[in-house]
Amino acid sequence: MTLTPRQNIFQTASAGVKAMMAVEGAIASSGVDHSLLHLVKLRASQINGCSFCIHMHAKEAVKQGESDMRIHLLNAWRESPLFNDRERAALAWTETLTTVSETGAPDALYEELQRHFNETEIAYLTFQIGAINLWNRLQIGLRAIHGVDATDKPAAQAA
């Protein structure tokens, strides 16, 4: 595959991007913990294979205090003691909605969410999952390429 962008959605559809940013703003001010929202964005982006979004949200998560190890282990959250029950419920919901055509969003997962989140939090968590899946599809479909700086390169290549 060629690493050439097809278009820059931020330039070609700025009104659509502005609307998406308004949704993101509402989610950010919803009261749902930002570190959890980063995990949700990262996990959906991993499932979808969106390097642009993985790169961006991993950097944002680290900048806001997330540990490198939790980011490395996110793909194996079920087997790691580094994730609490609330995060596990959100990550399971993220996975099921990201693959909804296969999973159908089972009642058991929703009931587990209800043990850890109130209705408003569930609504905004679900908005976040929908939003990141849309961002992933936009960035993958239009072949957005993430930036690269010295901190992204392996130590042997950084010099």
Secondary structure, DSSP 4 states (H G I P E B T S, - for coil): -----S--HHHHTHHHHHHHHHHHHHHHTSSS-HHHHHHHHHHHHHHHT-HHHHHHHHHHHHHTT--HHHHHHGGGGGG-TTS-HHHHHHHHHHHHHHTHHHH---HHHHHHHHHH--HHHHHHHHHHHHHHHHHHHHHHHTT------GGGS-HHHH-
